[in-house]
Structure formats: C-alpha cells, structure tokens
Amino acid sequence: MFHTNRIVIFLAFAICISSLFHLTHGEHIFMVKGNVYCDICRVQLITKTAKFIQGAKVRLECKNRKSGAITFTADAETNKDGEYQIKVYGEHLQKDELCEMIPIFSPDPNCNEISRDPSVRKANQITLAELKGMSSNTRTVTSIGFLTKKVPPECDEILKKTSVTAFGLVP
C-alpha cells in the first residue's frame, strides 16, 4: 500500500513538472500594439494637430522573404483612443519572414489617404521572434498615420516650431 502511494505521488509530481515545462517552453505568444492617427500636416509625424482615429483598420502581415507568399495575417480595429492590439501565436523568424503593420481603412472621409512612401512601410516592420536583448513579448509598432487631402494653413507655423517642414528639416 505504501509503495503504491509513493508511485501515485511520483506520477502526479512528474505530470505537474511536465505541464510546467510545457508552459514555460511552449508556443511563443506576442502582443503587437500600436496606434493610428490622422496626419493633418502630411509630414508622417505626430504633431500637435494630429488626432487619433477610432474605428481604423490595420493588418499585421508576414511574408516569406524568398517567395513573397503570405504566411500570416491578422486584422485589428482601433478603439476610442486610436489604439489596437493583436495577439500572435508562434514565432515569425526575421531571416525567413518579413512582418509589417499595414493601414487598411480610416473611417474619416477627410483623412483616409494611405502613404505610399517606402520609408513609412519600412518603419512599420516588426520582429515576432524571441531575440536576445528583448525582454518582453510585447511589440510596439511605429504609429500609423492616414493623410488628409488638404493641409491646413496652421501647419506651417506648427512645423516651424518643431523644426520640420513639408520638405524636411528647417535649415
């Protein structure tokens, strides 16, 4: 009887340890966070005139670097503060895949143009892998801006104060 109890206790202990090992070494989970704003001055920076957009849609998309085939997608919609979150299960290694956040839709008819500037797309790339030096599984993405159709006159003054113009830095 005593021997049987020891075996049962040992088996229960082994199951608990193996479950704990699976939890700590199981599938990687990443939280991708970011926000979406209306770039009123069309400079692709958050300025005093920028406003965050509720109901904007964004997509996390990962592609195979060699073939260009889409390996993962997940969509999100912004909350009242213009913020979104996407939970990602599993790693998407940088050497194999390129992951980026893509603006899809803005509900603001006056601020729904998507920038085609390649530097903006590069800024929205993210790493979804365990890397040395990254202590958190939360990945915060560069803010995504939709552009207005027209630039209001007050932008010139605002941009001068920030040392930026529509053409770059103020000399």
Number of C-alpha atoms within 10 A of each C-alpha: 5 6 7 9 10 11 11 11 11 12 12 12 12 12 12 12 12 12 13 12 11 11 11 10 9 11 11 16 16 20 15 20 16 19 23 29 25 27 26 25 26 23 18 20 16 19 17 13 13 17 16 22 24 20 20 25 18 23 17 20 19 25 18 18 14 10 8 11 11 14 13 14 14 13 16 17 22 21 16 12 14 20 20 21 18 19 13 18 12 14 15 22 16 15 9 11 23 21 24 21 25 18 22 16 17 25 12 15 9 14 20 20 20 16 16 8 9 8 9 16 15 12 14 19 18 21 20 26 16 17 11 6 6 10 8 10 17 16 17 15 17 16 20 27 29 26 22 19 15 11 15 12 9 10 19 14 12 16 19 13 11 12 12 17 19 15 7 10 11 12 6
